[in-house]
Amino acid sequence: MMKKENGGKKRGFYTATRFPDRSGGDWLGPVVDYKEIELLRKFLTTSSKLMSRKRAGTSAQEQKSLKQAVKQARFMALLPYTSV
C-alpha cells in the first residue's frame, strides 16, 4: 500500500486565503447603502452575481440588506446588471 506524500490533505483551492474570515469579534457586518459601490462590489462575483451567504460570511439579515442595496444600485445605474 502506498503512503500519500502530503499527509492525506487535498491540494489546490483554499477558500480561507481567497476570501478573508469575516466572523471575527470586530466584524459587525456591512453597513449597507446603495451608494457605497466599493463595498457592494466586494460581495459580487466576477459575473456580477451576489455571493452566497456561506462564501461572503454574512448573516441572513445582512444578506437581505445587501440584496436590496445591489438592486437599488443597479436600478440607479451605479452597478451593472451583468458583466461584459
ABEGO torsion letter per residue (X at the ends): XBBBAAGGBBBEBBAAAABBBAABAABAEBBBBAABAAAAAAABBAAGBBBBAAAAGBBAAAAAAAAAAAAAAAAAGABBABBX
